[in-house]
Amino acid sequence: MYIKRLHYKEIDSTHSFAKREEKSLDLYQWTAITADNQSEGRGQSANSWRNEPGHALLCTLVSPALNWSADELMARHLATVIVLCEELAPYAKEGLGIKWPNDVFMNGRKLAGILTEAIWEGKKCRRYIGSIGVNITAAPAGFAYLGDGLDVEEIRNLVLKAWVEAMNAVPAATQERFNALLVHRGKGQWKRADTGELLHLECVGVDSFGRLGLKTPDGSCAWFHHGEISWIPENPSGRT
């Protein structure tokens, strides 16, 4: 499988670069933009991503021309998070888990983040731009890193190959595998974005639309999109 690679020692953001240069990138093959360091790394929504220079896996993947539905795009997002967990697990000092909708946690701290965007034409995704950031051998204060003495390039190559394979053909049982890895499955504390209300509810997992299900006191299930509710870890070292 051929993946075109563009690597930079220093860049503002691999994701921002991909969005700026999207029209110039190959429409017939996957392109991976990687870097040793980012000065303005991007996270989900308005969040930023910080890394220790030379110690992180920083990569944005841009698809060839596509014709995906919104459901197909969501399936790829779930698959990306799973691939990241499963490919990193053999190197990890502790067990890995998913914080909905797009973070990988290790021992109560954020290890990696995923950013998924699409370029739409009507109701179809004509191009996918996905980014991952993983702290490999060091991390900013308060965050986790994978382990000591690891080879960033080796891990990047393994993750990238598995990632593209998952984008071309979504692995079986993606939703079930995603739910099995959730770090907040079961009882937990949640905060509503609209009211600030704190709720103690049971997380039952995500549906095929990527919405999170929380069981209410009457036994029914309420479904939330990203940004509508956030998890409050019991472990004070955990980050939301």
C-alpha positions as CSV (number, residue, x, y, z in Angstrom):
1,M,0.0,0.0,0.0
2,Y,1.5,3.3,-1.1
3,I,0.9,6.4,1.1
4,K,2.5,9.6,0.0
5,R,4.5,11.2,2.9
6,L,5.2,14.8,3.6
7,H,7.4,15.2,6.7
8,Y,8.5,18.5,8.4
9,K,10.9,19.1,11.3
10,E,8.7,22.0,12.4
11,I,5.2,23.1,11.3
12,D,2.4,25.2,12.7
13,S,0.0,22.3,12.6
14,T,-0.2,19.3,10.3
15,H,-4.0,19.6,10.3
16,S,-4.0,23.3,9.4
17,F,-1.4,22.6,6.7
18,A,-3.7,19.9,5.2
19,K,-6.7,22.2,5.2
20,R,-4.7,25.0,3.5
21,E,-3.2,22.7,0.9
22,E,-6.1,20.3,0.4
23,K,-6.7,21.3,-3.2
24,S,-3.0,20.6,-4.1
25,L,-2.9,17.2,-2.5
26,D,-3.3,14.0,-4.6
27,L,-6.9,13.1,-5.4
28,Y,-5.9,9.5,-6.2
29,Q,-4.0,8.3,-3.1
30,W,-3.7,8.9,0.6
31,T,-1.4,11.6,1.8
32,A,0.2,11.7,5.3
33,I,1.6,14.9,6.7
34,T,3.9,14.3,9.7
35,A,6.1,16.5,11.8
36,D,8.6,16.4,14.7
37,N,7.1,19.4,16.3
38,Q,4.0,21.7,16.0
39,S,4.0,25.3,17.2
40,E,0.2,25.6,17.0
41,G,-1.2,22.1,17.3
42,R,-4.9,21.7,16.9
43,G,-7.4,19.7,19.0
44,Q,-11.1,19.2,18.8
45,S,-13.3,22.4,18.6
46,A,-11.2,25.3,19.8
47,N,-8.8,23.2,21.8
48,S,-5.1,23.1,21.2
49,W,-2.6,20.2,21.2
50,R,0.7,20.6,23.0
51,N,3.7,18.2,22.6
52,E,7.3,17.8,23.6
53,P,9.4,18.4,20.4
54,G,10.7,15.2,18.9
55,H,8.8,13.0,21.4
56,A,5.4,12.8,19.8
57,L,3.6,11.1,16.9
58,L,2.0,14.0,14.9
59,C,0.2,13.1,11.8
60,T,-2.6,14.2,9.5
61,L,-4.1,11.9,7.0
62,V,-5.8,13.2,3.8
63,S,-7.9,10.9,1.7
64,P,-8.2,10.7,-2.0
65,A,-11.5,11.7,-3.6
66,L,-14.4,10.1,-1.7
67,N,-18.2,9.7,-1.7
68,W,-18.9,8.8,1.9
69,S,-22.1,9.4,3.8
70,A,-22.2,10.9,7.3
71,D,-22.7,7.4,8.7
72,E,-19.6,6.1,6.8
73,L,-17.6,9.0,8.1
74,M,-18.6,8.4,11.7
75,A,-17.7,4.7,11.3
76,R,-14.2,5.8,10.2
77,H,-13.9,8.1,13.2
78,L,-14.7,5.3,15.6
79,A,-12.3,3.0,13.7
80,T,-9.5,5.6,14.0
81,V,-9.8,5.7,17.8
82,I,-9.8,1.9,18.0
83,V,-6.8,1.5,15.7
84,L,-4.9,3.9,17.8
85,C,-5.7,2.1,21.0
86,E,-4.9,-1.3,19.5
87,E,-1.7,-0.4,17.8
88,L,-0.3,1.5,20.8
89,A,-1.3,-1.1,23.4
90,P,1.8,-3.4,23.0
91,Y,4.1,-0.4,23.8
92,A,2.1,1.1,26.6
93,K,3.2,1.1,30.3
94,E,-0.4,0.8,31.4
95,G,-3.8,-0.2,29.9
96,L,-5.3,2.1,27.3
97,G,-8.9,3.3,27.0
98,I,-11.1,5.7,25.1
99,K,-12.6,8.9,26.5
100,W,-15.5,9.7,24.3
101,P,-15.4,10.9,21.6
102,N,-11.8,11.2,20.5
103,D,-9.2,10.8,23.2
104,V,-7.0,7.9,24.4
105,F,-6.3,7.7,28.1
106,M,-3.6,5.9,30.0
107,N,-3.8,5.6,33.8
108,G,-6.2,8.5,34.1
109,R,-4.3,10.9,31.9
110,K,-4.6,11.9,28.2
111,L,-2.2,10.1,26.0
112,A,-3.5,10.9,22.5
113,G,-6.1,12.9,20.7
114,I,-7.9,12.5,17.4
115,L,-9.4,15.3,15.2
116,T,-11.8,14.3,12.4
117,E,-13.0,16.7,9.7
118,A,-14.7,16.4,6.3
119,I,-15.0,18.4,3.2
120,W,-18.6,18.1,2.1
121,E,-20.3,18.3,-1.2
122,G,-24.0,18.3,-0.6
123,K,-24.6,15.4,1.8
124,K,-21.5,13.5,0.8
125,C,-18.0,13.7,2.3
126,R,-15.8,14.2,-0.7
127,R,-12.6,14.3,1.3
128,Y,-11.5,13.2,4.8
129,I,-8.9,15.0,6.9
130,G,-8.0,13.2,10.1
131,S,-5.3,14.0,12.6
132,I,-3.7,12.2,15.6
133,G,-1.3,13.3,18.2
134,V,0.3,10.8,20.6
135,N,2.8,11.5,23.3
136,I,5.4,8.7,22.7
137,T,8.5,9.2,24.9
138,A,7.7,12.4,26.8
139,A,4.6,14.6,27.5
140,P,3.7,18.1,28.8
141,A,2.9,18.2,32.5
142,G,-0.4,16.5,33.4
143,F,-0.4,14.3,30.3
144,A,0.7,10.7,29.8
145,Y,3.3,9.3,27.4
146,L,3.6,5.9,26.0
147,G,7.0,4.7,27.3
148,D,10.7,5.2,27.5
149,G,13.2,4.3,24.7
150,L,10.6,3.9,22.0
151,D,11.1,4.7,18.3
152,V,8.7,7.4,17.2
153,E,9.2,6.6,13.5
154,E,8.6,2.9,14.0
155,I,5.3,3.4,15.8
156,R,4.2,6.1,13.3
157,N,4.7,3.7,10.4
158,L,2.7,0.9,12.1
159,V,-0.1,3.2,13.1
160,L,-0.3,4.9,9.7
161,K,-0.5,1.6,7.9
162,A,-3.3,0.3,10.1
163,W,-5.1,3.6,10.0
164,V,-5.3,3.7,6.2
165,E,-6.4,0.0,6.1
166,A,-9.2,0.9,8.5
167,M,-10.2,3.9,6.3
168,N,-10.4,1.7,3.2
169,A,-12.4,-1.1,4.9
170,V,-13.9,-0.4,8.4
171,P,-13.0,-3.3,10.7
172,A,-15.8,-5.5,11.9
173,A,-17.7,-4.8,15.1
174,T,-16.4,-1.2,15.3
175,Q,-19.1,0.1,17.5
176,E,-18.8,-2.8,20.0
177,R,-15.0,-2.5,20.1
178,F,-15.2,1.2,20.7
179,N,-17.7,0.7,23.6
180,A,-15.6,-2.0,25.2
181,L,-12.6,0.4,25.4
182,L,-14.5,3.3,27.0
183,V,-12.9,4.4,30.3
184,H,-16.2,5.8,31.6
185,R,-18.4,2.8,30.9
186,G,-20.8,2.4,33.9
187,K,-21.6,4.9,36.6
188,G,-20.0,8.3,36.5
189,Q,-20.4,12.1,36.8
190,W,-21.3,14.2,33.8
191,K,-21.8,17.9,33.2
192,R,-24.3,19.3,30.8
193,A,-22.9,22.1,28.5
194,D,-26.2,24.0,28.3
195,T,-27.1,24.2,32.0
196,G,-23.8,23.3,33.8
197,E,-25.8,20.7,35.8
198,L,-23.9,17.8,37.2
199,L,-25.4,14.4,36.7
200,H,-24.6,11.0,38.1
201,L,-25.6,8.6,35.3
202,E,-24.6,5.3,33.8
203,C,-22.8,5.4,30.5
204,V,-24.0,2.6,28.2
205,G,-21.8,3.4,25.2
206,V,-22.2,5.0,21.8
207,D,-24.6,4.3,19.0
208,S,-23.9,4.1,15.3
209,F,-24.2,7.9,15.0
210,G,-21.4,8.4,17.6
211,R,-23.8,9.7,20.2
212,L,-23.2,8.8,23.8
213,G,-25.9,7.0,25.8
214,L,-26.5,7.8,29.4
215,K,-29.1,5.9,31.4
216,T,-31.5,8.2,33.3
217,P,-33.0,7.4,36.8
218,D,-36.2,6.2,35.2
219,G,-34.3,3.5,33.2
220,S,-34.6,5.2,29.8
221,C,-31.5,6.3,27.8
222,A,-30.7,9.8,26.8
223,W,-28.4,10.3,23.8
224,F,-25.9,13.2,23.5
225,H,-23.8,14.6,20.7
226,H,-20.2,15.7,21.2
227,G,-20.2,19.1,23.0
228,E,-23.5,18.6,24.7
229,I,-22.1,16.8,27.8
230,S,-18.7,16.1,29.2
231,W,-17.3,13.5,31.6
232,I,-15.9,14.5,35.0
233,P,-13.3,12.0,36.1
234,E,-13.3,10.9,39.7
235,N,-9.5,10.7,39.5
236,P,-8.3,14.3,39.8
237,S,-5.4,13.6,37.5
238,G,-7.8,12.8,34.7
239,R,-8.3,15.6,32.1
240,T,-11.6,16.4,30.4
